[in-house]
Amino acid sequence: MSHRLDVDVVVVGAGMAGLAAADALVCAGIDTMVIEARDRPGGRIRADNGLQVGGEFIGRPHVRSRALVSRLGLSLRPMPRSGPILWRTGGRTRAGRVPPVPMAEIPAAVRALARLRRDAMALDPARPWASPGAEQMDATSTAQHLQRIGGGLQATELLSALIAGFATTGVQDLSALHSTWWIGRAGGLAAALASGTGSQIPAGADALPTRFADAITAPIMYETAVTSVETHGALSRGGGYVRLITTTGSLRTKAAVLALPLPVLRRIPITPSLPGPLTAAMDDLTFGKATKISVLLESDRGCRVRAAVGGSPLGIVWRAGRVLSGITTEPGHEHHRLLDDLLGVFGVSDQAVRAWAVHDWSGDPLSGGSYITFAPGRLTRHGPALRRPHGRLAFAAAERSTWPNSIEGALESGRAAGRHVRDLLLPR
Ligand SMILES: Cc1cc2nc3c(=O)[nH]c(=O)nc-3n(C[C@H](O)[C@H](O)[C@H](O)COP(=O)(O)OP(=O)(O)OC[C@H]3O[C@@H](n4cnc5c(N)ncnc54)[C@H](O)[C@@H]3O)c2cc1C
């Protein structure tokens, strides 16, 4: 790489956010290059051994993801909803189609669910921090909030297990505003759960970034990590540039999109330093912990249930035909213990296993965790700054969007960053 200004924009990171930004820039006729540390696109969408160990479900409200699936010639297959669920809460294990809430607790559970829905639907889905009562709700943990709305012991435990499973963090560490936003953004609790387990891409979720990367005409430089970023001069004065130092050389460009997860971005020196609120958001926000296991069986004969909620080490488990998957948020598990738990849920022996794969996202230095989990107080404090660009630097990643835990959010934020840079370089 030379030190001349030889490309207008560099997008750092070829996850869905980076690819969406590059796509928007290329469509605007801007000379763009993508730099990616891994040897493949997709970041937190990942297949090992042909099994999906990262993001894979696309929900009904995920309109950008659905449109991209069809643009790339892929298809979606809804997850089957029939069959019982194994409820592993309250120190007991029961299989059933409906949550095991005792009759006496049902009125309180119904009232609590109605309250949860009312609170969720009252939030501004784009800017939850600007909603009335947001500060107070944000100051409360999801665990405290669930206690307060009083759904009864069993329902509270079930809701806690469900929310913790999807959020990949304990409900005591999750702001009530974040969990309520997640519910409201999808249009209710059932819709949020359904989007998180909506449809799969039969060709494999990893086909989405692979085909997207092929469809974008911008060159992608793999196995090249950006190690520091410098901005020089003001864009308004014509000159000036961004200098990106990478593991294979340095590069000058007019503007850059940093499409990197927060835990990764915070380790990359940026000079001059970013304004206080942007740095504070980077330093203060955390990602959930998730290790995902996926198993391909010879046959799904004998699998008694379709999913499990609660339990340990896997807090959430599901089956799509012959593929069993589960996520643990507990650190440091032997992979064989995860496999035993997964097979135990479905009542199959290890003789039935054809292939399996595990990925620990918290131990992955290029991700730093699963996805954002706003701890109490953090969403109102840092939410607005996350969406803000800074001069010739734009930022993209799922956590900077209105779908902060989804592929949909990565696409939304990537496009917004692409538009920002386009407007900088091609003022109307
Ligand atoms: C276990 C798990 C399950 C999930 N399930 C779902 C699901 O079912 N449905 C759903 O919608 N979402 C799901 N998600 C979330 C979804 O995968 C993410 O929100 C989305 O993929 C994030 O995309 P991104 O582009 O923001 O970030 P990333 O995908 O993390 O992309 C960032 C890219 O930057 C690269 N990079 C990092 N450092 C550097 C550097 N220094 N220089 C250059 N490149 C660098 C990385 O290698 C990566 O490719 C799941 C996530 C996990 C972890």
The ligand as a Tripos MOL2 file, in Angstrom:
@<TRIPOS>MOLECULE
LIG
   53    58     1     0     0
SMALL
NO_CHARGES

@<TRIPOS>ATOM
      1 C1        -23.9490  -16.2630   19.0130 C.3       1 LIG1
      2 C2        -24.6700  -15.1670   18.2610 C.ar      1 LIG1
      3 C3        -25.9470  -15.3900   17.7850 C.ar      1 LIG1
      4 C4        -26.6240  -14.3790   17.0910 C.ar      1 LIG1
      5 N1        -27.8540  -14.6410   16.5810 N.ar      1 LIG1
      6 C5        -28.4460  -13.7370   15.7810 C.ar      1 LIG1
      7 C6        -29.6140  -14.0770   15.0530 C.ar      1 LIG1
      8 O1        -30.0830  -15.2150   15.1030 O.2       1 LIG1
      9 N2        -30.1900  -13.1020   14.2810 N.ar      1 LIG1
     10 C7        -29.6490  -11.8490   14.1650 C.ar      1 LIG1
     11 O2        -30.2160  -11.0160   13.4590 O.2       1 LIG1
     12 N3        -28.5020  -11.5210   14.8090 N.ar      1 LIG1
     13 C8        -27.8800  -12.4470   15.5820 C.ar      1 LIG1
     14 N4        -26.6870  -12.1490   16.1730 N.ar      1 LIG1
     15 C9        -26.1640  -10.7890   16.0420 C.3       1 LIG1
     16 C10       -25.5590  -10.5290   14.6510 C.3       1 LIG1
     17 O3        -24.7520  -11.6020   14.2800 O.3       1 LIG1
     18 C11       -24.7450   -9.2400   14.7230 C.3       1 LIG1
     19 O4        -25.5590   -8.1940   15.2300 O.3       1 LIG1
     20 C12       -24.2200   -8.7820   13.3650 C.3       1 LIG1
     21 O5        -23.7140   -9.8510   12.6060 O.3       1 LIG1
     22 C13       -23.1390   -7.7380   13.6270 C.3       1 LIG1
     23 O6        -22.6160   -7.2530   12.4130 O.3       1 LIG1
     24 P1        -21.5610   -6.0430   12.4600 P.3       1 LIG1
     25 O7        -21.1620   -5.7950   11.0680 O.co2     1 LIG1
     26 O8        -22.1230   -4.9560   13.2700 O.co2     1 LIG1
     27 O9        -20.3250   -6.6030   13.3120 O.3       1 LIG1
     28 P2        -19.3480   -7.8290   13.0030 P.3       1 LIG1
     29 O10       -20.1070   -8.9150   12.3500 O.co2     1 LIG1
     30 O11       -18.6720   -8.1450   14.2790 O.co2     1 LIG1
     31 O12       -18.3220   -7.2510   11.9450 O.3       1 LIG1
     32 C14       -17.1610   -6.5520   12.2980 C.3       1 LIG1
     33 C15       -16.0290   -6.9770   11.3720 C.3       1 LIG1
     34 O13       -14.8640   -6.2260   11.6740 O.3       1 LIG1
     35 C16       -13.7290   -7.0970   11.5720 C.3       1 LIG1
     36 N5        -12.6310   -6.5200   12.3450 N.ar      1 LIG1
     37 C17       -12.4690   -6.5210   13.6940 C.ar      1 LIG1
     38 N6        -11.3490   -5.8420   14.0300 N.ar      1 LIG1
     39 C18       -10.8060   -5.4050   12.8730 C.ar      1 LIG1
     40 C19        -9.6510   -4.6130   12.5700 C.ar      1 LIG1
     41 N7         -8.8470   -4.1300   13.5310 N.pl3     1 LIG1
     42 N8         -9.3800   -4.3430   11.2670 N.ar      1 LIG1
     43 C20       -10.2000   -4.8190   10.2720 C.ar      1 LIG1
     44 N9        -11.3030   -5.5570   10.5130 N.ar      1 LIG1
     45 C21       -11.6020   -5.8390   11.7880 C.ar      1 LIG1
     46 C22       -14.2540   -8.3920   12.1450 C.3       1 LIG1
     47 O14       -13.4380   -9.4850   11.7680 O.3       1 LIG1
     48 C23       -15.6540   -8.4410   11.5520 C.3       1 LIG1
     49 O15       -15.6650   -9.1030   10.3030 O.3       1 LIG1
     50 C24       -25.9930  -13.1350   16.8670 C.ar      1 LIG1
     51 C25       -24.6940  -12.9160   17.3380 C.ar      1 LIG1
     52 C26       -24.0330  -13.9180   18.0170 C.ar      1 LIG1
     53 C27       -22.6290  -13.6760   18.4900 C.3       1 LIG1
@<TRIPOS>BOND
     1     1     2 1
     2     2     3 ar
     3     2    52 ar
     4     3     4 ar
     5     4     5 ar
     6     4    50 ar
     7     5     6 ar
     8     6     7 ar
     9     6    13 1
    10     7     8 2
    11     7     9 ar
    12     9    10 ar
    13    10    11 2
    14    10    12 ar
    15    12    13 ar
    16    13    14 ar
    17    14    15 1
    18    14    50 ar
    19    15    16 1
    20    16    17 1
    21    16    18 1
    22    18    19 1
    23    18    20 1
    24    20    21 1
    25    20    22 1
    26    22    23 1
    27    23    24 1
    28    24    25 2
    29    24    26 1
    30    24    27 1
    31    27    28 1
    32    28    29 2
    33    28    30 1
    34    28    31 1
    35    31    32 1
    36    32    33 1
    37    33    34 1
    38    33    48 1
    39    34    35 1
    40    35    36 1
    41    35    46 1
    42    36    37 ar
    43    36    45 ar
    44    37    38 ar
    45    38    39 ar
    46    39    40 ar
    47    39    45 ar
    48    40    41 1
    49    40    42 ar
    50    42    43 ar
    51    43    44 ar
    52    44    45 ar
    53    46    47 1
    54    46    48 1
    55    48    49 1
    56    50    51 ar
    57    51    52 ar
    58    52    53 1
@<TRIPOS>SUBSTRUCTURE
     1 LIG1         1 GROUP 0 **** ****
